[in-house]
Each structure stands twice: as structure tokens, then as C-alpha cells.
Amino acid sequence: MPKNKGKGGKNRSRAKSDRNDKRELHFKNVDDGQEYAQVIKILGGPWLEAYCFDGQKRLCHICGKMGRKVRLTAGDVVLISLRGFQDNKADVIDKYMPDEVRALKTAGELPDSVKLNETEDTGEDNFEFGSGGEEEEDEKSEEEEEGDDIDDI
């Protein structure tokens, strides 16, 4: 049997060619019934719950081509296509990266109340050390007890 000397097969090379560092920013097309939305909850399979910026919560279906290549998490901003026959359901067309969301905000396409989900991209954990733990409270109470004189009582 020959040894495998490479790093994967044809699927790896296909995945490498599909990656684009910069891609064109897609704006919504109102004539086609498209809307911006933010993912609230992943329901499992190809379904998710999203809050559309027209003020409605909708059940959204991730199309097959996108579902295999793009991973969605809660807080992601997506472009959805509204269904003409079902107002409470929609189809996810595109996912926006954080820099694209910022560009949409500056263009006035998204409301300012949209919060970005950037914890995965930065790789930083939001820990604060020394912010009122039990040990610090004990030290403060000991200092207060030592500072009291008998004459002051």
C-alpha cells in the first residue's frame, strides 16, 4: 500500500479555492423580498430562529449549499429571502462577516442597535481579575476592624 504523503484529497484543494479574503458586499434587494436579520437561536438541522430588522421573528431555513460551507451561530447577521406564501418563514441566503456588518452599519442599512458577535474572531476571553472577590472583601473587613480604636468607641 502506498503511503499518504499529502494533506487531504480533492475536497481540501476545492475548499482552499473557495476561500475569498475580500468579497463583494451584498445589499438587500427589496424587490426580491430580502431582509436583514440577526440569528437568535439555532434550532437544529437546517432551521434557525432569527429577528428580522423589520420587527418580526421568523423561522429560517438554511439552504443546502450554504449549510455545508458556512457555520452560523447565535448573534450572526444574515441576509434572508422572505417567502411570499408564508410570512413567518424565510430562507437564509448569505452570512455577513463582522467587518461587513460594520460596513452595512456605516452605509445606513442596519440600525445602530445591532450588536456584533465578535468573541470568536478576537480569540480573547473577557475575564476581569480583582473585581470584588471574596478574598478582597475579607481583607477590607480586616482593615476596617484594625482601624477602629477603643478610644473612638
N, C-alpha and C positions, 0 to 999 in steps of 0.2 A: 504494500500500500504506500502511495506517495505521501510525504508529509505536507501539511498545510503551511505554507510559508507566508501567505498574505494575511491581511487583516479583514476578513469577511469576503463576501462574494459580490454578485452583481447588485444586490439591494443596497449595499453600502455605497458603492460608486454612484448609484442612482440617487441616493439620499444626499450625497455630497453635492451633486449637480443641482439639486432642488433648492439648496440654501441660497438665499439672497440677503446680503448685508443691508442694502438700501433698496426699498421697494416703493413703488408709486403709492401715494396716499389716495385712498378711495373715499369719496364723499358720498353721502346718501342721495339716491335718486327718488324724489317724491313721486314722480310719475309711475315708477315701477312698484311703489308701495314699500319703500325701505325706511328703516328707522334705526336709530342708535339705541343700544340697551346695555345694561350692566348686569352681569351674572350674579344672581343671589345664591342659588344652591344647585349643585349637580345632583340630579335625581337618579342617575344610573342608566346604563345603556347610552342611547343617543339623545336622551332627554335632559333638559335643564330648565330651571325657573329663572326668568330674567325680568328686571324692572326696566321698562321702556321709558325713554325720556319724554314721551307724550303723556305720561302719568298712569300707565296701566301695567299690571303684572301679567306676563304671558308665559305659557308653556312653550318652550322652543325645542325644535328638533335639529340636531347637528347632522348636516348632510354627510354622506359616506366618504367622499373624497377628503373633506376637511377633518372628519373624525379620526381618520387613520394617521394624519400628518401633524395635526395641531392639538395640543393639550390645553383644555380650558379649566380654569379654577374659579372659585368664587371671587368676585371683585373685578374680573376682566371686563373690558369694554368691547362689545361686539357689534357688528352690523347685521341686522336681521331683515328678512323679507316677510312682510305681512301677508297673510292668506286672505283672499277676497271672500271666501266662503266660511271661514272660521275666524272670528275676531280675537278669540282668546288664545290662539295658537299661531306660531310663526316658525320660520326656518332660519338657522344661523348661516350667514354667508361668509363672514370674514371676522377675524380677531385682530384687534389693534394692539400693537406693542406700546409700552409706556411713552416712548418718545413721540409716537404717532398720536397718542391721546393728548399730549401736551400741544402738539401742532393743531389738533382739532379744537382744543380749548381757545388757543390764540386766534384761530380763524372764526370763532364765534359759533361753531357748530354744536358744541356741547355746553351745558350750563356749568357755571363755576362751582356748583355744589358737588360735582363729580370728584370722588377721591380715588387716587391711583392705588393699585395693589402692587407695590414695588418691593416687598420684602424678599421675594425670591431673586430679583435681579441684583440687589446690592450685596446680598450674602452676609449682611450684618444682623446680629441679634440685638434686640432692643432691651438690654439689661441695664439697670441702674444700681450701682453698688453704694452702700452707705446712705440709704434713703429711709431712715427711721426704723431699723430692725429692732428686735427685742434686746440685743446686747447694748445698743446705743441708748435705749430707754432706761435700762438698768444703770448704766454709767451716769446718766443725767440725774436719776433719782439719788444715787450715792453722793454726787457732788452737791446736790441741794441739801442733803442731810448733814454733810460735813460743814457746809457754810453757815448753819444755824448755831448761834452761841446761846449759852444758857442765860446770859445777861439780857439777850434780846427777847426772851420769852416772858 
